[in-house]
Amino acid sequence: MAGREATLSEKSATTPDYQALYDTAPVAYFSVSPGGYIQMLNQYASELLGYERDALIGMSPLILYADTPSGREKAKAVLANAQSGTSVEKEELRMRRSDGTLLWVQLTVRPVKDEAGRIQRFQSIVTDITERKNAREKLRAAQSALEERVESRTAELRRVNEELRSEVAERRAIQEQQQRQLAAMDAAMAGMSIHEPDGTFRYANQAHATIYGYDAPDELIGRSWRILYEESEQAYIENAVFPVLEQGNKWSGELTGLRRDGSTFPAYLTLTPLDDGGLTCICEDITDRKEREQRLELYTRRLEVLRDIDQAILQAQSQEEIAQAAMERLQHLIPCSRSSVILINTEANEATVLARHSTAATELDSGTTYPLSDLHFSGEQLQEGAHLIEDIRTATQTPLIERLQHEGIRSFMTLPMQIDATVLGTVNLGAESPRCFTEQEQRIAKEVTDQLTIALRQAQLLDQVQQQTERLEQRVEERTKELESFTYSVSHDLRTPLRAVDGFSRMLLDAHSDQLDEEGQRLLGIVVESAQRMGQLIDDLLALSRLGSREMRAGSIDMEALVDDVISELKRAHPNRDIVFERAPLPDTCGDRSMVRQALTNLLSNAVKFTRGEAPARIHITHDPDAADPTYVVEDNGAGFDMNYADKLFGVFQRLHDEGSFEGTGVGLAIVERVVHRHGGRVWATGHVGKGATFSFSLPTETKLAT
C-alpha cells in the first residue's frame, strides 16, 4: 500500500504529462455522478461528439445516445446496471453527435466505490467503433470490398491550463484527476505509454505491456523503446519517424513490433511529442486486421482470375481453345508447374490430352492418347470426387505416375469433370513439391473444374448441333434440287397437254361453233377458261417454289418509287375502273427489289380485285411511324373478310371468298408471305366483312436474308 502511495506521489509530480495523455487518448472518458450526470470528460470525448466540454458538464449522458433500441433504450439499461453496482464491459451502443450524425461506440462503465462500498462516481470509457462496425458489416454482407483503413483516432494534443484558485485546491484537484485518468488508461484496450526525452519508458499501461508480450508494465518502466523493435526497424524509426517528431509534428503509421519471445507482429502507432522533449505513444496490434486484409485481397484476386477465365472461355471457339484458356489462367491462382485437361472415352477405353500448360517440357502434349489402364485412378474413384496424391513417390506406380515422377512432379491432383453420372474427363494439376495443394487451393481448383465442365459440355452440344445443322442443310439442299427437278418436270409435262387443250378448244370454237348448239358452245367455253386457269395456277406455283431457292440480291429500295411504278401498271391494266390510289410518304428499306415488287404487286392487285363493287374504290398505301422496322400498310374499302379465318389468308390454295365472286388461284398471298419471310420480316392482316381489309408487312433495314 505504501508503495502504491509513493507511486501516486511520483506521478503527481508529472501531472501535465498525464493530463496530456488523458486528453489525447483515442477513446472518450466520462466521469458520471451516482445520480447519472456528467462530472468530467476528456477533450477526445468533446471532439468525438461535437460538443463543448462545458455544455455537457451536469447533463445526463442519455442525451448523447440515438433515440433507437440500440441507443438510448440500451443506455438506460446500462446506467441502471451500473447504479446497481455492476460493471458493464464493452457494450455496443448507438450515439448521436451534435450535428445529428450517428456513430457506433463500445461502452465500458465501472463504478468507483469508497472504503465503505458506496458508489462515488462511474468511470465510463467510450470507444468509437463506427469504422470497425461498418467494416465488419461490409465483410459479412459482401466480402467484395477492401477493408477501410483505420483512420487516425488520436486527436491533436492540446494543453489545458486552468487558473489557480488556490495552490492547495489545485493540487488536490490535479491529484484526483490523475487518479481517474490513470484508472481509465489502465483499463483501455489500446496500448499507451509516456517516454522520457532519452526514449526510456516513464509510464506504460497493461495493454501496452501485453501487446509486446510482457506480463506487467513495470517490466518496461525505465527501459529503452529499442527493446520493442529489431535493429532494422530501429534504424527506420531514427531516420524516418524521429525527424517528424523533432519538428513538433505528430506521426502515425505501421511498424513491425518485437515481442518478448522474439516473434514479430504488425503494429499501428501514434506518436505525439511533448514540450519536455519526451513523447506519448498509443499502439495497437493490427495482426487480425492485416490477416483480414490479406484474405480479402486474395478473395478479390481469385474473383478477378475466375472472371478472366470465364471471359477467355466465352471468347474461345473450340473445346481445345476453351481448355487451354482455363489451364493458362488457373496457374495464376494455384502454384503448380503443370496443368492439363484429359477427355475420357470409355467406349474406346482411352484418354486424350485436350490441352495442357507446363513450365517445363513434357511427353504428355496436347493430342496425346493413351489407354485408361495407364491412369492412376479408376472410374469408381472419379465418381467419388477429387483424387489427391500428396507425394507421388508413395503412390501406386502406373505408367502415368512413373512418367510424371520422371519429369519431376511430386504432388498431383485430379478433379473429375462430371455432369450427372457421366465423367467427361479430368483436370490435372502437378507441382514439384510434396503436399503442395492447400484446402483452399483444392476448392479453387474444384470451382474452375466445374466452370470448365459446363463450358466443354456446351461446346460439345454446340458441335453436335452444328453437325446436325450441316446434315439438315445438306438434306434440304438435296430436297430442294429434287423439288426443282420435279417443278421443271411438272411445268413441262403439264404445260404441253394444257396448250393442246387450250389451242384445239379455241380452234373448235372459231372454226366449228356453228355446228354446236348453245349448250355445246357453253361447255366448250368452260373448257377454254379452265385450261387458262390451270395454266395460271401452274405459273403461280412455279413462282412460289422458285422463291425458296432464288438467290437474294439485297440493296437499298426506294419504296415510294416502287409503289408508284406498281400503281401505274395497275391503272393501265384496269382503265375502266374508278380507283383512287392514295400514297403517303414511305421510308426506304433494304432487300431484293424484284421480290419486294412482286409482293407489292400481289397486295395491290388483291386490293383492286376485292374493291370491284365499290365506286370509287379507295386504296391507301402508308407506313407505321411507331414500328421498330419499316412497316408498310395497304388499306382498301373492299369486301373485307371474317377475322375468324385470318389464319388461313396466307396459306396456299386458301380462299375466303367463292371463286364465282372473285377469281384467283389462292397462291398470291402465299407468295407475299414467302417474300417477306425471306427478308426477315413479317406480314399480317385485319379486316371486317363488307368494310375493307388492311394488310401490313415489315422489312428490316438490315435485311436478314432467310435461307
C-alpha positions in Angstrom: 0.0 0.0 0.0 2.9 2.3 0.9 4.4 1.5 -2.5 1.2 2.4 -4.3 1.0 5.8 -2.5 4.6 6.5 -3.4 3.9 5.7 -7.0 0.9 8.1 -7.0 3.1 10.8 -5.4 5.7 10.4 -8.1 3.0 10.6 -10.8 1.6 13.8 -9.2 4.9 15.5 -9.9 4.5 15.0 -13.6 0.8 16.0 -13.7 0.9 17.8 -17.1 2.2 14.6 -18.9 -0.7 12.6 -17.6 -3.2 15.4 -18.4 -1.9 15.4 -22.0 -2.1 11.7 -22.4 -5.6 11.7 -20.9 -6.8 14.4 -23.3 -5.1 12.9 -26.4 -6.1 9.3 -25.9 -8.1 7.7 -28.8 -11.0 6.9 -26.5 -13.5 9.1 -24.8 -13.5 9.3 -21.0 -16.5 10.3 -18.9 -16.9 10.6 -15.1 -20.6 10.4 -14.2 -22.1 11.1 -10.7 -24.1 8.4 -8.9 -27.2 10.3 -9.9 -26.4 9.9 -13.6 -24.9 13.3 -14.5 -21.7 14.1 -16.3 -19.0 15.4 -14.0 -16.0 15.4 -16.3 -15.0 14.3 -19.9 -11.7 14.5 -21.8 -11.0 16.5 -25.0 -11.4 13.5 -27.3 -15.0 12.9 -25.9 -15.8 16.6 -26.7 -14.4 16.3 -30.3 -15.9 12.9 -30.9 -19.5 14.1 -30.1 -19.1 17.7 -31.4 -19.9 19.4 -28.1 -18.0 21.9 -26.0 -17.0 20.4 -22.7 -18.8 23.0 -20.6 -22.0 22.3 -22.5 -22.0 18.6 -21.3 -21.0 19.1 -17.6 -24.0 18.5 -15.4 -26.1 16.9 -18.3 -27.4 13.4 -18.4 -25.3 11.1 -20.7 -28.6 9.7 -22.1 -29.0 12.8 -24.3 -25.9 11.6 -26.2 -27.5 8.4 -27.4 -29.6 7.9 -30.5 -33.4 7.5 -30.0 -33.3 3.9 -31.0 -33.4 0.5 -29.3 -29.6 0.2 -29.7 -29.1 3.8 -28.5 -31.0 5.5 -25.6 -33.0 2.5 -24.5 -29.9 0.3 -24.2 -28.0 3.2 -22.5 -30.8 3.4 -19.8 -30.3 -0.3 -19.2 -26.5 0.1 -18.9 -26.9 3.0 -16.5 -29.4 1.0 -14.4 -26.9 -1.9 -14.1 -24.1 0.4 -13.2 -26.2 2.1 -10.5 -26.8 -1.3 -9.0 -23.1 -1.7 -8.6 -22.5 -3.9 -11.6 -19.7 -3.2 -14.1 -20.6 -3.1 -17.8 -18.0 -4.3 -20.2 -17.8 -3.4 -23.9 -21.4 -2.9 -24.7 -22.1 -1.6 -28.3 -24.5 1.3 -28.5 -25.6 4.0 -30.9 -24.7 7.6 -30.1 -25.6 10.9 -31.8 -23.2 13.8 -32.4 -24.3 17.4 -32.0 -24.7 17.7 -35.8 -27.2 14.8 -35.8 -24.9 12.1 -37.3 -24.9 8.7 -35.7 -21.9 6.6 -34.6 -21.4 3.2 -33.0 -19.4 3.1 -29.8 -18.2 0.5 -27.3 -19.0 1.4 -23.7 -17.4 0.2 -20.5 -18.8 1.5 -17.2 -17.2 0.8 -13.9 -18.4 2.1 -10.5 -15.8 3.7 -8.3 -16.6 3.0 -4.6 -15.2 4.4 -1.3 -13.9 2.3 1.5 -17.5 1.8 2.8 -18.6 0.4 -0.5 -20.6 3.4 -1.5 -20.6 4.4 -5.2 -18.7 7.8 -5.6 -18.9 8.0 -9.4 -19.0 6.0 -12.6 -15.9 5.8 -14.8 -17.0 5.5 -18.5 -14.8 4.6 -21.4 -16.3 5.2 -24.8 -14.5 3.9 -27.9 -15.7 4.9 -31.4 -16.2 1.6 -33.2 -18.2 3.0 -36.1 -15.5 2.1 -38.7 -15.0 -1.3 -37.1 -18.7 -1.9 -37.1 -19.1 -0.8 -40.7 -16.1 -2.9 -41.8 -17.5 -5.9 -40.1 -20.9 -5.5 -41.7 -19.3 -5.0 -45.2 -17.1 -8.0 -44.8 -20.1 -10.2 -43.6 -22.5 -9.0 -46.3 -20.4 -8.8 -49.5 -16.9 -9.9 -48.9 -16.1 -8.0 -52.1 -14.8 -4.6 -50.9 -11.5 -3.8 -49.4 -11.5 -3.1 -45.7 -11.2 0.6 -45.0 -8.0 1.8 -43.5 -8.1 2.5 -39.8 -8.5 6.2 -39.5 -6.3 8.1 -37.2 -8.0 8.1 -33.8 -5.7 10.4 -32.0 -6.8 14.0 -31.7 -4.4 16.9 -31.8 -2.6 17.4 -28.5 -3.7 20.4 -26.5 -2.6 21.6 -23.3 -5.3 22.9 -21.0 -4.2 25.2 -18.2 -6.6 26.3 -15.6 -6.2 29.3 -13.4 -5.1 28.6 -10.0 -7.8 29.2 -7.4 -5.5 28.1 -4.7 -2.4 26.1 -4.6 -3.8 23.5 -2.2 -7.1 23.1 -4.0 -5.4 22.9 -7.4 -3.0 20.1 -6.1 -6.0 18.2 -4.7 -8.0 18.5 -7.9 -5.0 17.5 -10.1 -4.3 14.5 -7.9 -7.9 13.3 -8.1 -7.9 13.9 -11.8 -4.7 12.0 -12.2 -6.1 9.0 -10.4 -9.2 9.0 -12.6 -7.0 9.3 -15.7 -4.7 6.5 -14.7 -7.6 4.3 -13.9 -9.1 5.0 -17.3 -5.8 4.5 -19.2 -5.1 1.3 -17.3 -8.5 0.0 -18.4 -8.0 1.0 -22.0 -7.7 -1.7 -24.7 -5.1 0.3 -26.7 -1.5 0.4 -25.6 -0.5 3.7 -24.0 2.9 4.9 -22.9 4.9 8.0 -22.0 8.6 8.3 -22.8 11.4 10.4 -21.4 13.4 12.6 -23.8 16.1 9.8 -23.9 13.4 7.3 -25.0 13.0 5.3 -21.8 9.6 4.4 -20.5 8.1 6.8 -17.9 4.7 5.1 -18.0 3.0 2.1 -19.7 -0.4 0.7 -19.3 -1.2 -3.0 -19.1 -2.4 -3.2 -22.7 0.9 -1.8 -23.9 2.8 -4.5 -22.0 0.5 -7.2 -23.1 0.8 -6.2 -26.8 4.6 -6.6 -26.7 4.4 -9.9 -24.7 5.3 -8.6 -21.2 3.4 -9.6 -18.1 3.3 -6.2 -16.4 4.1 -2.5 -17.2 6.8 -2.5 -14.5 8.9 -4.7 -16.8 9.1 -1.7 -19.3 9.5 1.3 -16.9 13.0 2.7 -17.2 13.9 0.7 -20.2 14.5 1.9 -23.8 11.9 1.7 -26.5 14.5 -0.1 -28.6 13.8 -3.4 -26.8 10.4 -3.5 -28.7 11.9 -3.4 -32.2 14.5 -5.2 -34.3 17.6 -3.3 -35.4 16.3 -2.7 -39.0 13.1 -1.2 -37.6 15.1 0.9 -35.1 17.1 2.4 -38.0 13.8 3.2 -39.8 12.4 4.9 -36.7 15.5 7.0 -36.2 15.7 8.1 -39.9 12.1 8.5 -40.8 10.0 8.9 -37.6 12.1 11.0 -35.2 12.7 13.8 -37.7 8.9 14.3 -37.9 8.6 14.4 -34.1 11.6 16.8 -33.8 9.7 19.3 -35.9 6.8 19.2 -33.4 4.5 17.1 -35.6 2.6 14.0 -34.7 3.5 10.8 -36.5 1.1 7.9 -37.2 1.9 4.7 -39.2 2.7 1.0 -39.2 5.8 -0.6 -37.6 6.9 -4.2 -37.0 6.9 -4.8 -33.3 9.2 -7.3 -31.5 7.6 -9.4 -28.7 9.4 -10.6 -25.7 9.6 -14.1 -27.1 11.2 -12.9 -30.3 8.2 -13.1 -32.5 7.2 -10.1 -34.6 3.8 -8.6 -35.4 2.4 -5.6 -37.3 1.6 -2.6 -35.1 -0.1 0.8 -35.7 1.4 3.6 -33.6 0.6 7.2 -33.0 3.4 9.3 -31.5 3.0 12.8 -30.2 5.9 15.0 -29.0 5.7 16.6 -25.5 7.1 20.0 -24.6 9.8 18.5 -22.4 11.3 16.5 -25.3 9.5 13.3 -24.4 6.6 11.7 -26.3 3.3 9.8 -25.8 2.7 6.6 -27.7 -0.6 4.9 -28.5 -0.2 1.5 -30.1 -2.4 -1.3 -31.4 -1.7 -4.8 -32.6 -3.2 -5.0 -36.1 -2.4 -8.6 -36.8 -6.1 -9.6 -37.2 -6.8 -6.6 -39.4 -3.8 -7.5 -41.6 -5.0 -11.1 -41.9 -8.4 -9.9 -42.9 -7.0 -7.6 -45.5 -4.8 -10.4 -46.9 -7.8 -12.8 -47.1 -9.9 -10.1 -48.7 -7.1 -9.3 -51.2 -6.8 -13.0 -52.0 -10.5 -13.4 -52.4 -10.6 -10.3 -54.7 -7.8 -11.7 -56.8 -9.5 -15.0 -57.0 -12.7 -13.4 -58.3 -10.7 -11.4 -60.9 -8.9 -14.5 -62.2 -12.1 -16.6 -62.3 -13.8 -13.8 -64.2 -10.8 -13.7 -66.6 -11.2 -17.4 -67.1 -14.9 -17.0 -67.8 -14.3 -14.3 -70.4 -11.5 -16.4 -72.0 -13.8 -19.4 -72.2 -16.6 -17.2 -73.8 -14.2 -15.9 -76.5 -12.8 -19.4 -77.3 -14.3 -21.2 -80.3 -13.3 -24.9 -79.8 -13.0 -27.3 -76.9 -9.3 -27.2 -77.2 -9.2 -23.3 -77.0 -11.6 -23.4 -74.0 -9.5 -25.9 -72.1 -6.2 -24.1 -73.0 -7.5 -20.8 -71.8 -8.6 -22.2 -68.5 -5.3 -24.0 -67.9 -3.2 -21.0 -68.6 -5.1 -18.8 -66.2 -5.5 -21.4 -63.5 -1.8 -21.2 -62.6 -2.3 -17.6 -61.5 -4.4 -18.9 -58.6 -2.7 -22.2 -57.8 1.0 -22.7 -57.6 1.5 -25.6 -60.0 4.1 -26.3 -62.7 1.7 -28.3 -64.9 -2.0 -28.3 -65.6 -3.9 -30.4 -68.2 -7.3 -31.4 -69.4 -7.9 -35.0 -70.4 -11.0 -36.3 -72.1 -12.1 -39.9 -71.3 -13.7 -42.2 -73.9 -14.9 -45.2 -72.0 -16.2 -46.9 -75.2 -12.7 -46.8 -76.8 -11.0 -47.4 -73.4 -8.7 -44.5 -74.0 -7.9 -41.0 -72.7 -6.8 -38.0 -74.8 -4.9 -34.9 -73.7 -7.2 -32.0 -74.8 -5.0 -29.2 -73.5 -2.0 -28.7 -71.2 0.1 -25.8 -69.8 3.5 -26.6 -68.4 6.6 -24.6 -67.3 8.8 -27.5 -68.5 9.0 -30.0 -71.3 6.6 -33.0 -71.1 5.8 -36.0 -73.1 2.1 -35.6 -72.4 1.4 -32.9 -75.0 -2.0 -31.9 -76.4 -3.4 -34.7 -78.6 -1.6 -37.5 -76.9 -3.8 -40.6 -76.5 -3.1 -43.5 -74.1 -5.1 -46.4 -72.6 -7.2 -45.8 -69.5 -5.2 -48.5 -67.7 -2.2 -46.1 -67.7 -4.1 -43.8 -65.3 -3.6 -43.7 -61.6 -7.3 -43.8 -60.8 -10.4 -45.9 -61.7 -13.8 -44.7 -62.8 -15.2 -45.5 -59.4 -12.7 -43.2 -57.7 -13.6 -40.4 -60.1 -17.2 -40.8 -59.2 -16.2 -40.1 -55.5 -14.6 -36.7 -56.4 -11.1 -35.2 -56.4 -8.2 -37.6 -56.2 -5.1 -36.1 -54.4 -1.6 -37.5 -54.3 0.4 -35.6 -51.7 3.7 -37.3 -52.5 3.8 -39.2 -55.8 6.7 -41.4 -54.6 4.3 -43.1 -52.2 1.5 -43.7 -54.8 0.8 -46.9 -56.6 3.1 -47.0 -59.6 1.3 -46.8 -63.0 2.7 -45.9 -66.4 1.4 -42.3 -66.0 2.7 -42.0 -62.4 6.1 -43.2 -63.4 6.2 -40.7 -66.3 5.2 -37.8 -64.0 7.8 -38.8 -61.4 10.4 -39.0 -64.1 9.5 -35.4 -65.1 9.9 -34.1 -61.5 6.3 -34.0 -60.3 5.8 -34.7 -56.6 2.3 -33.6 -55.8 -0.6 -34.4 -58.2 -4.3 -33.6 -58.1 -7.0 -35.0 -60.4 -10.5 -33.5 -60.4 -13.3 -35.2 -62.4 -15.3 -33.2 -65.0 -18.7 -34.7 -64.2 -22.2 -34.0 -65.3 -24.8 -36.1 -63.5 -23.3 -39.6 -63.5 -21.2 -39.1 -66.7 -17.5 -38.3 -66.4 -16.3 -36.3 -69.4 -12.7 -36.2 -68.4 -10.4 -34.8 -65.7 -8.5 -31.6 -64.8 -5.0 -32.4 -63.6 -2.6 -30.3 -61.6 1.0 -31.2 -60.8 3.6 -29.5 -58.6 7.3 -30.1 -58.0 7.0 -30.1 -54.2 5.1 -32.7 -52.0 1.9 -31.7 -50.1 1.7 -28.6 -52.3 -2.0 -28.1 -52.5 -3.9 -26.4 -49.6 -7.6 -27.0 -48.9 -8.3 -23.5 -50.3 -6.5 -24.3 -53.5 -8.3 -27.5 -53.8 -11.6 -25.6 -53.5 -10.5 -23.1 -56.2 -9.5 -26.0 -58.5 -12.9 -27.6 -58.0 -14.6 -24.3 -58.8 -12.6 -23.9 -62.0 -13.2 -27.5 -62.9 -17.0 -27.1 -62.6 -16.9 -24.0 -64.7 -14.8 -25.7 -67.3 -17.0 -28.8 -67.3 -20.1 -26.7 -68.2 -18.2 -24.8 -70.9 -16.9 -28.0 -72.5 -20.3 -29.7 -72.4 -21.8 -26.7 -74.0 -19.1 -26.8 -76.7 -19.8 -30.5 -77.3 -23.5 -29.8 -77.6 -22.8 -26.9 -79.9 -20.6 -29.2 -82.1 -23.4 -31.7 -82.2 -26.0 -29.0 -83.1 -23.7 -27.7 -85.9 -23.1 -31.2 -87.2 -26.9 -31.9 -87.2 -27.5 -28.5 -88.8 -25.0 -29.3 -91.6 -26.7 -32.7 -92.2 -30.1 -31.0 -92.3 -28.8 -28.3 -94.6 -27.4 -31.0 -96.9 -30.8 -32.8 -96.8 -32.6 -29.6 -97.5 -30.3 -28.9 -100.4 -30.9 -32.3 -101.8 -34.7 -32.0 -101.4 -34.6 -28.5 -103.0 -32.8 -29.9 -106.0 -35.3 -32.8 -106.2 -38.2 -30.2 -105.9 -36.7 -28.0 -108.7 -36.4 -31.1 -110.9 -39.9 -32.1 -110.1 -41.1 -28.5 -110.7 -39.4 -28.4 -114.1 -40.9 -31.8 -114.9 -44.4 -30.7 -113.9 -44.1 -27.4 -115.8 -43.0 -29.2 -118.9 -45.3 -32.2 -118.7 -48.4 -30.3 -117.7 -48.0 -27.2 -120.0 -47.8 -29.3 -123.2 -51.2 -31.0 -122.9 -52.7 -27.8 -121.5 -51.6 -25.9 -124.5 -53.1 -28.6 -126.7 -56.4 -28.5 -124.8 -56.5 -24.7 -124.9 -55.4 -24.4 -128.6 -57.7 -27.1 -130.0 -60.6 -25.8 -127.9 -60.1 -22.3 -129.3 -59.8 -23.7 -132.9 -63.0 -25.7 -132.4 -64.9 -22.5 -131.2 -63.5 -20.4 -134.0 -64.0 -22.9 -136.9 -66.9 -25.1 -135.9 -69.0 -23.2 -133.4 -71.9 -23.1 -136.0 -72.1 -26.9 -135.8 -72.5 -26.8 -132.0 -75.7 -25.9 -130.2 -75.8 -23.2 -127.5 -75.1 -25.8 -124.7 -72.1 -27.2 -126.6 -70.6 -23.8 -127.1 -71.1 -23.0 -123.4 -69.4 -26.3 -122.3 -66.5 -25.7 -124.8 -66.1 -22.2 -123.3 -65.8 -23.7 -119.8 -63.0 -26.0 -121.1 -61.1 -23.0 -122.5 -61.4 -21.0 -119.3 -60.4 -24.0 -117.2 -57.3 -24.6 -119.3 -56.3 -20.9 -118.9 -56.9 -21.0 -115.1 -54.9 -24.2 -114.9 -52.1 -22.5 -116.7 -52.2 -19.5 -114.4 -52.2 -21.9 -111.4 -49.1 -23.7 -112.7 -47.4 -20.3 -113.2 -48.2 -19.2 -109.6 -47.0 -22.5 -108.1 -43.7 -22.3 -110.1 -43.2 -18.7 -108.9 -43.9 -19.8 -105.3 -41.5 -22.7 -105.5 -38.7 -20.6 -107.1 -38.8 -18.1 -104.2 -37.3 -20.7 -101.9 -34.2 -21.3 -104.0 -33.8 -17.9 -105.6 -30.7 -16.0 -104.7 -31.3 -12.7 -102.8 -29.8 -9.6 -104.3 -30.1 -7.1 -101.4 -29.8 -3.4 -101.9 -31.4 -0.1 -101.0 -35.1 0.2 -102.2 -36.9 3.5 -102.8 -40.3 2.3 -101.7 -42.1 5.4 -102.9 -40.8 5.0 -106.5 -41.5 1.2 -106.4 -45.1 1.7 -105.2 -45.7 4.4 -107.8 -44.5 2.0 -110.5 -46.8 -0.7 -109.4 -49.8 1.7 -109.2 -49.1 2.9 -112.8 -49.1 -0.7 -114.0 -52.4 -1.5 -112.3 -54.0 1.7 -113.7 -53.1 0.6 -117.2 -54.4 -2.9 -116.6 -57.8 -1.5 -115.4 -58.5 1.6 -117.5 -62.3 1.4 -117.0 -62.2 1.1 -113.2 -62.8 4.1 -110.9 -59.9 3.5 -108.5 -58.4 6.2 -106.2 -54.8 5.3 -105.1 -53.5 7.3 -102.2 -49.8 7.0 -101.3 -48.4 8.7 -98.2 -44.6 9.3 -97.8 -42.9 6.0 -97.3 -39.4 5.2 -95.8 -36.8 3.4 -97.8 -35.8 -0.1 -96.9 -33.3 -2.8 -97.9 -34.0 -6.0 -99.8 -34.3 -7.7 -103.2 -36.2 -5.1 -105.3 -37.8 -7.6 -107.7 -39.1 -9.8 -104.9 -40.5 -6.8 -103.0 -42.1 -5.6 -106.2 -43.8 -9.0 -106.7 -45.2 -8.8 -103.1 -46.4 -5.3 -103.6 -48.0 -6.2 -106.9 -49.8 -9.1 -105.4 -51.1 -7.0 -102.4 -52.3 -4.1 -104.6 -53.8 -6.4 -107.2 -55.6 -8.1 -104.4 -57.0 -4.7 -103.2 -58.0 -3.9 -106.8 -59.8 -7.2 -107.2 -61.8 -7.1 -103.9 -62.9 -3.5 -104.4 -64.6 -4.3 -107.7 -68.0 -3.5 -106.3 -67.0 -0.1 -104.9 -67.3 3.2 -106.8 -64.9 4.7 -106.3 -62.5 2.1 -105.0 -60.1 3.5 -102.5 -56.7 2.0 -101.9 -54.4 3.8 -99.3 -50.7 2.9 -99.0 -48.9 4.3 -95.9 -46.5 3.2 -93.2 -46.4 2.8 -89.4 -44.1 5.5 -87.9 -44.0 3.9 -84.5 -42.7 0.5 -85.6 -39.1 -0.5 -84.9 -38.6 -1.7 -88.5 -40.0 0.0 -91.7 -43.6 -1.3 -91.8 -45.9 -0.7 -94.8 -49.7 -0.8 -94.8 -52.1 -1.4 -97.7 -55.7 -0.5 -96.8 -58.9 -0.8 -99.1 -62.6 -0.3 -98.8 -63.5 -3.6 -100.5 -65.2 -6.8 -99.5 -63.0 -7.4 -96.4 -63.0 -10.8 -94.6 -64.1 -12.6 -91.5 -61.3 -12.3 -88.8 -62.1 -15.8 -87.6 -60.4 -17.1 -90.7 -57.5 -14.7 -90.7 -55.0 -17.6 -90.0 -55.9 -19.1 -93.4 -55.2 -16.0 -95.5 -51.6 -16.7 -96.4 -51.9 -20.5 -97.0 -51.6 -22.0 -100.4 -55.0 -22.6 -102.1 -56.7 -20.9 -99.2 -59.6 -18.7 -100.3 -62.1 -16.8 -98.1 -64.4 -15.9 -101.0 -66.1 -18.2 -103.6 -64.4 -18.4 -107.0 -67.6 -17.1 -108.7 -67.4 -13.7 -107.0 -63.6 -13.2 -107.1 -61.3 -15.0 -109.5 -57.8 -16.2 -108.3 -55.7 -19.3 -107.7 -55.2 -18.9 -103.9 -51.4 -18.5 -104.2 -50.9 -14.7 -104.4 -50.8 -14.1 -100.6 -48.7 -17.2 -100.0 -46.1 -15.6 -102.3 -46.3 -12.3 -100.3 -45.7 -14.2 -97.1 -42.7 -16.1 -98.6 -41.1 -12.9 -99.9 -41.5 -11.1 -96.5 -40.1 -14.0 -94.6 -37.1 -14.2 -96.9 -36.4 -10.6 -95.9 -36.6 -11.4 -92.2 -39.9 -9.5 -91.8 -43.5 -10.5 -91.0 -46.9 -9.9 -92.6 -50.4 -9.8 -91.1 -53.9 -8.6 -91.9 -57.1 -7.3 -90.3 -60.5 -6.8 -91.8 -64.3 -6.8 -91.5 -66.8 -8.3 -93.9 -68.0 -5.5 -96.2 -65.8 -2.9 -94.6 -62.5 -3.5 -96.3 -59.2 -5.1 -95.3 -55.8 -3.8 -94.1 -52.5 -5.7 -95.0 -49.3 -4.8 -93.2 -45.8 -6.1 -93.7 -42.3 -5.2 -92.2 -39.0 -5.2 -94.0 -36.0 -4.7 -91.6 -33.5 -2.1 -92.7 -30.6 -4.5 -92.2 -32.2 -7.4 -94.1 -31.8 -10.9 -92.5 -31.6 -13.0 -95.7 -33.5 -16.1 -94.9 -32.3 -19.3 -96.5 
